[in-house]
Amino acid sequence: MIRVKPDWDMLPDDTRKGVVNELIRFYKSEFDQDIGMIMADTLLDKFLELTAVEIYNEGIDSTERLVEDRISDLKMELYMLRKIQES
């Protein structure tokens, strides 16, 4: 069966498989419970559904702040160059 990825699931397939396997190991080590691939995959889907958009937006906000800081630095450098050329 082909799985249709929801919009909030931005994980590459290889990463998803790795995370599902880690969830299975985590449950075994922390709760001494065996969960299968389907349950781990379902848990991952729920986590992504609840958090992916907010995490993505935080990444965008962080990038925006970095770009604004860099633009500010570049403006200062241009200002300094202008002052040097006027001397």
C-alpha positions in Angstrom: 0.0 0.0 0.0 1.3 3.5 -0.9 1.3 5.9 2.0 0.1 9.5 1.2 2.2 12.0 3.1 0.2 14.7 4.9 1.5 18.3 4.4 3.0 18.4 7.9 5.1 15.3 7.3 8.3 16.8 5.9 10.6 13.9 6.9 12.4 12.0 4.1 11.5 8.3 4.0 14.9 7.2 5.3 14.7 9.6 8.2 11.2 8.4 9.0 12.3 4.8 9.1 15.2 5.6 11.4 12.9 7.5 13.8 10.3 4.7 13.8 13.1 2.3 14.7 14.3 4.6 17.5 10.7 4.8 18.9 10.6 1.0 19.0 13.9 0.9 20.8 12.9 3.7 23.2 9.7 2.0 24.2 11.6 -1.2 24.9 14.3 0.4 27.0 12.1 3.0 28.9 8.9 1.0 29.3 10.0 -2.6 28.7 7.3 -2.7 26.1 7.5 -4.0 22.6 5.7 -1.9 20.0 5.5 -2.7 16.4 6.2 -0.7 13.3 2.6 0.3 12.9 2.2 1.6 16.4 5.6 3.5 16.2 4.7 4.9 12.8 1.3 6.0 14.2 3.0 7.7 17.2 5.4 9.5 14.9 2.5 10.7 12.7 0.7 12.1 15.8 3.9 13.8 17.1 4.5 15.4 13.7 0.8 16.4 13.3 1.0 18.1 16.7 4.4 19.8 16.3 5.7 19.9 12.7 4.1 23.2 11.7 5.3 25.0 14.9 8.8 23.7 14.5 8.9 24.6 10.9 7.6 28.2 11.6 10.2 28.6 14.4 12.9 27.7 11.9 11.5 30.3 9.5 11.4 32.9 12.3 15.0 32.1 13.3 16.2 32.3 9.7 14.4 35.7 9.3 16.2 37.0 12.4 19.5 35.8 11.1 18.9 37.5 7.7 17.8 40.7 9.4 21.0 40.8 11.5 23.1 40.1 8.5 21.4 42.9 6.5 22.0 45.2 9.4 25.7 44.3 9.4 26.0 44.8 5.7 24.3 48.2 5.9 26.9 49.2 8.5 29.7 48.0 6.3 28.4 49.9 3.4 28.0 53.0 5.6 31.6 52.7 6.7 32.8 52.3 3.1 30.9 55.4 2.1 32.5 57.4 5.0 35.9 56.1 3.9 35.3 57.2 0.3 34.2 60.6 1.4 37.4 61.3 3.3 
